[in-house]
Structures are given as C-alpha cells and as structure tokens.
Amino acid sequence: TNLVTFLEDNPREVLILEFDMQEGSTDDLHVALQYSGLVDRVYRPDSQYYIEEWPTLGELIDSNKRVLLFGSGDGKKSCPAIDCRDGMLYANDHFVSTLTDGSDLDGCRPSIAGDVNVGYFVVNNYEERRLALPSPKRARELNSYEALEARFEECEGRRSPSLLAVEFWDEGDTLEFAQNVNGGKHREGGEFLAAIDPEEVKEEEGAGAGEDGARGLRARARESSAGRRRIRA
C-alpha cells in the first residue's frame, strides 16, 4: 500500500492515523489494515486506558513501530489500550481538542477544561458549517503563517498543542509553520529565530515526543466523510 511504501522509503518517519468510521465499515477496515501489512508497524501500548508515558519518536523508530492508530465511529468504544483491535486506540480516550463550530478560531481553549490526562491536544483550525462546503479561500486565510502564529501565541502559558488540524493543507503555510514550530523557530522581520531554549525543550514530557523527549507538533492526515482534505500537522 502507499502508506507501507512510504514507511519503507522513509525509515525515520512516524505516522499518526485517525479513522472516522462510518456505519458498518469497521470489519472491512480491519481486513484492509491486516492485508496491507500496516498493523505490523502499529505501536501497541502495554497499559490500560490511560497511557501515562508515550514513547519518544526515537523509541518508535528504533522499534520500527512507527504508526499510531486511532479510530472513532461505527460503535467503537473505549478499550484497554493493550487489547484494542489491531492496536487501534479509541480516539476520544487520547485526544482533547478545540471546538470546530467556528467559535474558537483564534483561541487555544480545549473542549474539556481542567487537567485532563490525555496524550494529545488538537488545535482544530477550521470551522464545520452544515450548509456550506469547505472553502479553499477560507482555508487559505486560516492557514496563513500570520493567523497560525497568532493563534499559537494564545497557547502560551497553557498546554502546548501537539496536533494541528486544518482543511486543505496545501492552501496557506501549514507545513512551513509546523516545521518551524518543531524546529523551535519563529519569524521576526522575515528571519527565522530560535524561539525556545533547547535545554528547556528536553525537559518536556514525552507524550507524542521527539527523539530527545521533546514535544513537537505532529502530523496526522485524514479525509472526512464529507470528502474534505485535512492534515493534522
């Protein structure tokens, strides 16, 4: 498959995949996963519901378990992490996110308040509207470097985002922004400057962590039931 080929061609890349399953699709999906050989590369925690410490990217690479698999829909429920079918964890057990109704497009407030013990904080940088199709023009505005940078500044002093969800990832500056956040850089006067002390980064916790234990902005791509393209970077 394309994903397996990608992993074979890029031995130091890690994928985070989330499936929004439609009614009656679960069994077919798992058959496809097994047939593809992708499940052999899926990271399987040895803990129960709450994963206290996630592996670093370096540990995933060294073990060649370079796929984190999540799913929801079609009746999928919480499952002990060690027993989830084909290693597909229940997404709602491990993600907390901002709202997608357009009410929080410039903030950094998770939909669940308080100290929530989940591995990933997702910033949803798009708005779902029932009566309107996804708009590349609107995505271009939301995905501009200036808009993303301003929104992430609102996260300072709070929990750091680990995933960025957008529509039409190829509109705007999503990839450039994610690469610079991961590299600890920001733009000032057209120049990229170091934004964080590397020694401070090494002290960050390891959920979705980098090779040195540093939390970064990770990539996770999916296609919704409406056919809109999103990348979680």
Secondary structure as UniProt FT lines:
FT   HELIX           2..9
FT   TURN            11..12
FT   STRAND          15..20
FT   TURN            23..24
FT   HELIX           26..36
FT   HELIX           38..41
FT   HELIX           57..63
FT   STRAND          67..72
FT   TURN            74..75
FT   HELIX           81..83
FT   HELIX           85..87
FT   STRAND          89..90
FT   HELIX           91..93
FT   STRAND          95..97
FT   TURN            103..104
FT   STRAND          120..124
FT   TURN            130..131
FT   HELIX           136..142
FT   HELIX           145..153
FT   TURN            154..157
FT   STRAND          163..167
FT   TURN            169..170
FT   HELIX           174..182
FT   TURN            183..184
FT   STRAND          185..188
FT   TURN            189..190
FT   STRAND          191..194
FT   HELIX           198..202
FT   TURN            207..208
FT   TURN            211..212
FT   STRAND          220..223
FT   TURN            225..226
FT   STRAND          229..232
//
